[in-house]
Amino acid sequence: MAFAATYKVLSSLPSHFYQSEEPPGLYSVPRLWFYSDFRVITPDEAYAAIDLPILGLLFGTMVVSVYLERADMFKYLGKLLSWKSKGAKDLICRICLVSAISSTFFTNDTSCVILTEFVLKIARQHNLPPHPFLLALASSANIGSSATPIGNPQNLVIAVQSKISFGDFLVGVLPAMLVGGSVNALILIIMYWRLLSVHKDEEDGTGEIVGEDDVSSHRFSPATMSHISAWNSMDHVQSSPNNINGSLATHLDSLRNRVNSGNQLEIQRSPCEHWKNKMWKLCVYLVTIGMLVALLMGLNMSWTAITASLALVVLDFKDARPCLEKVSYSLLLFFCGMFITVEGFNKTGIPSTLWNFMEPHANVDRVSGIAVLAAVILLLSNVASNVPTVLLLGGRVAASAAAISASEEKKAWLILAWVSTVAGNLSLLGSAANLIVCEQARRAPHLGYKLSFWNHLKFGVPSTLIVTAIGLTLIR
């Protein structure tokens, strides 16, 4: 009853509430109030439900992504998209590759925030229709993010709860990600072969060709967008598209204002300052590489990410406030509320009852069981979204698989990571990455393009089903 009442109140709020500057954190307050008031969960149990290692890992990766943006990492990725391009099909493959790689280490939301306008400018530069390239960016970002624990929020949860090391996680999912990403690019090329073979002279003939310098000069701050993923994870079912677009518009305006204010502070540097800046960028890249090496060595992921973020703050030798302000603290607060919500829902006994009914048909040691489990994850990830799906199913799926063998338990966790992530490609509302690409494209100055729900769906359904199925055969 408390679970239903929480969402009833949230779904009846006026639209301007959803368009506030930091909505996700506010959602945690009524959830906690409802669960305490209905005596579903005590305050002590609520505090105990909060998983601090996940919050630490999330905070650390957001800080690192902010400093990487300042060090122009994403500007260089943007340059790769247009460097010696050999046509539309080559450009599709490049976007899929760059988006997948960047999402593997810097989260899918970050990649979409940074690269969307790059993609629009390059499409205009080559006089090509934008929507195949936008679909390539969003879908590849989701697929690429499945390969590592730091690729998306649900993988963070899985890595911490399962205690699977960074290296084992990468090795287990990487083959599925590589093959799935290639198949996804192939589906795009086949579906839009004719469109990619014809220049869009009629529609864009009056458009101004964008210079390569313009393509590589656009800068965004990634971490502030990450909380949209968690917000979308729990509440997009109740929100109308207009509400979602309005909130995304608010965040994008805030994002651009921060970038503009930062650019105004950039003045011509003396040669000494220029070299200091070069050395600082090098230090940022080395710290990030060191963090990834430490993760591959199996060190504690939360403390590794926090240590890397602290090292970057110290090396900057400046007031850390501007960078720390770009961290989405509402996402951290929202995760606290979500942990409490799921813990309270578990105490109702409903998830256990449903799982007891489904468990005999979802054993991961049988092909039919994997198919049933994947179908359930795919459905729940698009109804309740991926993070709550992982929180609700993770422990139960792992316990069922552990009764078979330890290797099957690891496989069950990786299946959950793969399917819940790729499920975001099914529809436009399936993941925050899709919504970010859609809204960024719509609001891009002089380059605005509306990616419709149906345009995404007719590609998303076959791509998601085919890529998920192929990936399942490669998870180890």
N, C-alpha and C positions, 0 to 999 in steps of 0.2 A: 504493500500500500504506500509506504514511504517512497519507494523507488518510483512508482507511478506518479505520486503527487509532486515529486521533485521535477520531473519532466513536464508535467501539466503546467506548473507555474512558469517554467522557463519558456514553454511554447506559447503561453498567453501574454508574454511581455510585449510591449509595443516595439515597433520596428526600430525606433531610434536607440533603444537599449542595445540592440545587436550592433549598432554602428558606433558604439563608444570606442574610445581609444584603446582600451585594454579589456575586452569582454571576457576572455576565458577565465581570468582570475576571479572575476565577480561570480562566475557560475559555481565556484567551489563553496562560497559562503552559504547559499541556500541549500546546497546538498548536505553540508555538515549540519546545518540547523534542522533540516527535516529528519535526518537520521537520529540526531540526539533527542529531538522532541518526540518522535514516535518510539523511542527506546529500542530501536533496532540495534544500535551500537553505542557503547559507552564512550566518553571522551578518551579514556585510557586506551581502549581498543582502537579508536580512530587514530590516535597518535602512533600506536604500534603498527598500524596498517601502512603508514607512509614509508616507502622504500628509499632511504637516504642515499645508498650507492647509485641508484638510477638518477636521482636529482643531481648528485655530484657529477656524474658522467655527462648529463645533459648540459649543465652549466659550463663545464670545462670545454666541451666541443663548441658551444656557442661563442665563448670568448675567443677561442682559437680561430674560428671562422671570421670574426670581426677583424682580427689582426691580419689575417690572410687577405681580406678585401683591401685593407689599408696598404698592404704590400703589393697590390696590383696583380695578385695571382689570377684573378678572374678576367682581368683585362687581357692577359696573355692567352688565356683559354679562348677568349673571343676572337683573338687574331687568328687562331688555328682554324676557325670556321671559314674564313675567306682566303686563306693563304693558298695561292695557286689552285683555286677550285677548277674542276673540269666539268662543270655542268650541274644540272639539278639533281640527278641521281647520286652523283658524288657528294653533293652538299647534304643530301638526306643522310648518307652514311656517316659523314663527318659529324653532323649534329647528334646522331644516335651515339657515336663513339665518345665525343666530348661530354655529352650530357651524362652518359652512363659512368664514365670515369670520375667526373667531378662529383656525382652523387654518391659514389662508393665511399668517398672520404670526407665529403663536405655536406652531406644530407641532400635529399631530393628537393626540398623547398628552397634551399640556398641556391642550388643550380638554376632552378626555374626563375627565381627573382633576378639573378644576375644575367642570364642568357636570353631571356625572352625578347628584349628590345634589340639585342645583337641580331637575333634570327630574323626579326621583322626588317631591319635595315638591310641585311644581306639579301633577303628575298626581294626587296624593292630594288636593290642595286642590280640584281640579275634579272629583274622584270619577271618574277615568278609568283605564282599564287601562294599566299602565306600558310594556309591551313595545313597542308601536308607536313610542313616544317615545324609548325607549332605542335602538331600531334606527335611528331618524332621527338621533340624536346621533352614533352610531358611524359610520354610513355617510357622513353629510355631512362629518364630520371628515376621513375618508379622501379623499373627493372634493375638498374644499376645499384640503387640503394639497398637492394636485398642482399648484397654480397658481404657486407660487413656489419658488425654491431653498431657502428656509428653512422650508418647510412640513413636511418629513420628512427622515429621514437619507438615503434613496436619492436624493432631489433634490439634497441637498448634494453627494453624490458626482458626480452628473451635471453639475451646474453647474461644479464645479471641473475635472473632467476634460475637459469639452467647451469650456470657456472661453466659454460663452454668457452674455451679460450678464443682469443681473437683469431689466432692462426687456424685452429680447427674449424671455426665458423667460416672463415674465408675459403678454406680448402673444400669444405662441405657444400657450399652454395655456389662458388665461383664457376664451375663447369655449367651449371644450370643458367647462371646469369649470362655467361658468354654466348652460349648457344641460343638462349631465349632472346637476348638482345639482337643477335644476328637474324633470327627468324622474324622478330618484330620489324626490323628494318626491311627485310625482304617482303613482308606483307604490305608495308607502306608503299614500297616501289611498285609492287604488282597492282595494288588497288588504285594508285594514282599515276600509273605509267603514262597514260594518254595526256593527263593534265601536266605532268612534268616534262613532256616532250614538246609542248606548245608554249611559246612565250605569250604573256598576258598583255599584248600591246593595246588591245581595246580598252582594258580596264585601267592600266597603269601608264598609258602613253604620255599623260601629262605630268606624271610623277617626276620628282627631282631625283636624279641619281645620287646616291649617298656615297661619299668618298670613303676610302678605306680607313683614313684617320678617324672619321666620325664613328665608324663601326667599332673601332677599338678604344674609343675615348669615353664610353659610357660607363658610369660607376654607380653601384648600388651598395647598400649595407645589408648583408644577408640575414643576420641573426634575428633581427626584429620581426621577420616574417614567420619564423618557425612556429610561433604559438598558434597560427591559423590552422596548422595541422591538427593540433590537439582540440581546438575549438570545433573544427569540422568533424573530428573523430566522434564526438558525442552528440552534436546538436544539429547536424545539417539536415536530418530527416524532418525536424520541426520547422526549419527556416525556409522561407520562400527564396527563390533565386534573387529577387530584388534585395532582400535583406543581406544575403551573402555578398552580392556585388557592392552594396553600400558600405559594408564593413571593410571589404577588401580595398575599396576606394579610399576610405579613411586612412588605412595603414599605408597605402602606396603614397598618398599625399605627404604623410609624416616622413616616410622614407626619403622621398625626393627633397623635402625641406632640409633634412639632415645632411644629405649629400651636397645640396647647394650651399648651405652654411659652411660646410667643410671646404668646398672649392674656393669660397671667397677668402679663406684664410691662407690658401696656398699662394705664395708670392715667389718671385724669382729668387732662387738660392744662389749663394756664392759657390765657387768651385768646392770649397771645403765642406759646406753644408750638403752639396750634391753628393760627395763621396760618403759623407756620414749617412745620408739617406740610403745609398746603395748598400753600405755595410749593414744597416739596420734591416733592410729587406732580406739580405742574405741570412742574417741571424734568425729572422722569422721563419724562413724556409727550413733552416737547419733544425730549429726547435720542433717544427712540425714533423719533419722526417724522423727526428729522434723519438717523438711521441709515437709515431707509427711503428718504428722498430721495437720500442718497448712493449707496445701492444702485441706485436707478433711474437715477442719473446715470452708472452704469457704473464706479464706483470699485471697487477690489479688495474682494471680499466678506469675505474673512477678516480683513483689517486693519480694515475698517469695523466689523465686529461686535466685534472686540477693543477698538477705540477707544471704541465706545459703552459697552461694559461697564466699561472703566477710568474713563470720565467719570462713570458712575453711582456707582462706588465712591468717587471723590473727592467728588462732590456730597453723598454721604450723611453725611460728617463723623463717621462712627462706625466702630467696629471692623468690618471687612468679613468677619470669620471666620464669623459666623452665616449670612450669605448665601452665601459661597463653599462652606460645608459642604453646602449643598443642591444643588450641582453634582454631577452623576453622573460622578465620575472613573472609575468602573468602566466606563462607556460608552466613554470615551476610550481606556482600556486595551483594552477589547474590540475597538474598531475597529482598534487596532494589530495585535492578534492576527488579526483577520479579513483585513486587508491581506496579512499574511504567509501566512495559509492559502491565500488565493486565488492569490497569486503562486506558492506551491509547487505548487498544483494545476495552474496553467497550465504549469509546467515539465514536468509529466508528459506533456503532449501530448494528453491526452484531450479537453479543451475544443476545441482546434484541429481535431482530427479530426472531432468531432461538428459543428462549425460548417462545415467544408468540405463535409460532406454536405448540410447544410441551406441553405447560402448561396444556391445557384442558385434556390431556391424562396422566398426571403425578401427579394427586392429591394423597396425602398420606393417605387419608381417605378411599381409595378403594384398593382392592388387585391388580386389574389390573393396577391402577396408580402406586403403589409401584413397580410392576414388570417392567413397562416401565421406571420409574425413575432409578431403579437399573441397567437396561440394558444400559441406556445412560451413567450412571456413570462408569460402567464397561468398556464400549467401550472407552470413553474419557480418562480414567485413563491409558489405555494401548496404546493410540495414543499420547496424549499430556502429560500423566502421572498425578499422583494424586494431587500434590500441585496446579498446575495451574487449574486443574479441580475444586478443592474446591474453589479457588479464583473466578473463573468464574461463577460457579453454586450456591455457598453458599447463597449469598444474595437473589437471585431470588427464589430458592427453599424455603427458610425460609419465604419470603414475601408471597408466594403463600399459604404455610401451615398456616401462621398466620391469613389469611383471614378466615380459618376454625375455629381454636381455638389455644390458647397458648400451650396446650399440644401437638397438632399436629405440631406446629412449632419446639418444642424441639425434637420431634420424627424425623422430617425431617433432622435436623442437625445430629442426631445420625445415621440415615440411611446413610447419606453422609459420615460420618466418617467410618462406618463399611464397606460399599461397596468399597469406594476408597482405603481402606487399604488392604482388602482381594484380591482386583483386582490385586495386585502386585504378587500374586502367579500364575497367569495365564501362564506367560511365563518367560523365563530366563531374558528378558529385562524389565520385569514388575516392578521391584523395585531394588534399589541399594543393598538391603540386598542379593538378589539372586546373583548379580554380585560380591559382596564382597566374598561370600562363594565360588563361582566358581573360582575366581582368587586366593584367598588364598589357596584353595585346589590344584590348578595347580602348585603353586610356593612353596608349603611346602617342606622344605629340607628332602630328603629321603622318603617322603610320598606322592609325587606329584600324583594327580589324576585329570583327565579332566572330568568335568560334562558337558555333551553335551546339546545343545539346545533341541534336540528331546527327550532325556531322561527326561528333566524337563517338556517339553510340554505334554507328554503323561500322566504324573501324574498331572501337573498343571491344565489342562482344567477340568477334572472331579472333582478334589478337590475344585477348585475355585467355580464352579457352584453349587456344592452340599453344601459346607460350607456357601456360600453367601445366598443361599435360606433358609437353616435352621436358620441362624442367623437373617434373616429378620423377621421371625415369633416370635423372642424373644426380639427384640428391643422395649423398652418401654420409 
